[in-house]
Amino acid sequence: MIELKKNHIYQGDCIEILKGLPSNSVDLIFADPPYNMQLKKELYRPNNTKVDGVNDLWDKFASFQEYDNFSIAWLKECRRVLKDTGTIWVIGSYHNIYRVGNIMLNLGYWILNDITWHKSNPMPNFLGTRFTNATETLLWCSKGENYKKYTFNHKLMKQYNGGKQMTSVWNIGLCVGSERIKGEDGKKAHSTQKPEGLLKRVILSTTKQGDVVLDPFFGTGTTGAVSKKLGRNFIGIEREQNYIQVAKTRIASINDLLPESSWIETAKEEQPKVPFVNLIRKNIINVGELLYTRKSFNKRAEVLIDGNLHYENNIGSIHRIGAIIQQTPSCNGWKFWYAFKNNKPLLLDDLRAQYIHEYKI
Ligand SMILES: C[S@@+](CC[C@H](N)C(=O)[O-])C[C@H]1O[C@@H](n2cnc3c(N)ncnc32)[C@H](O)[C@@H]1O
């Protein structure tokens, strides 16, 4: 038996390590297993540059049977290690999720949701032979049909989603920019680092503060980083020493525990970008309509056909005119301007949410 150490990364094969962990001991499992992409050769763009895809040794299996046997073994152990009140999330692409889902059902797991992660910035299909693949699926499961006392923070997720029930389609970008961990050579430290925004939703929705979250395919430690930020404990398992080092450095650099309220604020910022002119195109705002500032609605600007505002001698975006009025370097116009609808003042941010909801973007 292996001692269950919180906030620790175990190095080794996850099946062997899971076998040593005590039964009924963790509150949540997030698993991002190998995809088994079966890439036969390097992929090149039409301009002959190499595509930086998933071609790692850890993703190679000799056959579907070998992949299935591997999946059965780790999923069986996960079910044993999970508390009866716990749930498991498994993420995968079309290459593996159907095999994994079938195995999970055969092992007794009960699917609570299949979440579609819609990538707002997917990698194009360079050869132009198929549609751009812009989604992955997350299966969220309990241990079985009769295991009903699991955690689901319904109210929190509704708040997170601007007051509306969150659906099973999540629009989140791929992990890019400063969030993407790079090695000294400037190359990605890991080919499949997941965005923190994805783990944030998983952990906020299905755990409580202080819970233990296990990730048997820890990689760069995204699960550990988000668990730490949210006041949860993590347990990582990873075979490769270099990924463990990346994860340790990443998690050690996190000092502050973020209160849930601030995560909810950031979630709003994750909303898809909407040009203001789109609200005019959909008649949510009309050309010539007046927008008002929040302080007793004493300043107003006229909406122009191109989405700019006209205020005194100035013409500019909702943000620029807001900044001029406030005499600040910048301004978030969505949270600054009000439109009157049925004699009631409505913040542009709420009208933007209405647009996103109605046009499902
Ligand atoms: C898809 S990646 C996970 C990426 C991770 N979610 C992140 O955000 O960085 C899968 C990881 O599982 C590890 N792995 C593959 N097979 C394993 C096994 N049998 N035991 C432990 N780790 C394994 C790989 O080294 C790889 O880092």
The ligand as an SDF file (V2000), in Angstrom:
LIG
                    3D

 27 29  0  0  0  0  0  0  0  0999 V2000
   -2.4490   14.2060  -22.4760 C   0  0  0  0  0  0  0  0  0  0  0  0
   -1.0840   14.4010  -21.4210 S   0  0  0  0  0  0  0  0  0  0  0  0
   -1.7090   15.2810  -20.0110 C   0  0  0  0  0  0  0  0  0  0  0  0
   -1.4610   16.7830  -20.0630 C   0  0  0  0  0  0  0  0  0  0  0  0
   -1.9210   17.5150  -18.8220 C   0  0  0  0  0  0  0  0  0  0  0  0
   -3.3480   17.4620  -18.6600 N   0  0  0  0  0  0  0  0  0  0  0  0
   -1.4700   18.9860  -18.8590 C   0  0  0  0  0  0  0  0  0  0  0  0
   -2.3230   19.8970  -18.8070 O   0  0  0  0  0  0  0  0  0  0  0  0
   -0.2830   19.2420  -18.9310 O   0  0  0  0  0  0  0  0  0  0  0  0
   -0.8490   12.7800  -20.8320 C   0  0  0  0  0  0  0  0  0  0  0  0
    0.3060   12.6320  -19.8450 C   0  0  0  0  0  0  0  0  0  0  0  0
    0.2480   11.3070  -19.2950 O   0  0  0  0  0  0  0  0  0  0  0  0
    1.5510   10.7940  -19.1410 C   0  0  0  0  0  0  0  0  0  0  0  0
    1.4080    9.3260  -19.1810 N   0  0  0  0  0  0  0  0  0  0  0  0
    1.1200    8.5580  -20.2640 C   0  0  0  0  0  0  0  0  0  0  0  0
    0.9970    7.2760  -19.8940 N   0  0  0  0  0  0  0  0  0  0  0  0
    1.1870    7.2300  -18.5590 C   0  0  0  0  0  0  0  0  0  0  0  0
    1.1730    6.1910  -17.5930 C   0  0  0  0  0  0  0  0  0  0  0  0
    0.9380    4.9230  -17.9290 N   0  0  0  0  0  0  0  0  0  0  0  0
    1.3830    6.5040  -16.3000 N   0  0  0  0  0  0  0  0  0  0  0  0
    1.6210    7.7970  -15.9350 C   0  0  0  0  0  0  0  0  0  0  0  0
    1.6720    8.8220  -16.8010 N   0  0  0  0  0  0  0  0  0  0  0  0
    1.4510    8.5380  -18.0890 C   0  0  0  0  0  0  0  0  0  0  0  0
    2.3400   11.3910  -20.3040 C   0  0  0  0  0  0  0  0  0  0  0  0
    3.7120   11.4460  -19.9930 O   0  0  0  0  0  0  0  0  0  0  0  0
    1.6840   12.7680  -20.4840 C   0  0  0  0  0  0  0  0  0  0  0  0
    2.3990   13.7420  -19.7780 O   0  0  0  0  0  0  0  0  0  0  0  0
  1  2  1  0
  2  3  1  0
  2 10  1  0
  3  4  1  0
  4  5  1  0
  5  6  1  0
  5  7  1  0
  7  8  2  0
  7  9  1  0
 10 11  1  0
 11 12  1  0
 11 26  1  0
 12 13  1  0
 13 14  1  0
 13 24  1  0
 14 15  1  0
 14 23  1  0
 15 16  2  0
 16 17  1  0
 17 18  1  0
 17 23  2  0
 18 19  1  0
 18 20  2  0
 20 21  1  0
 21 22  2  0
 22 23  1  0
 24 25  1  0
 24 26  1  0
 26 27  1  0
M  CHG  2   2   1   9  -1
M  END
$$$$
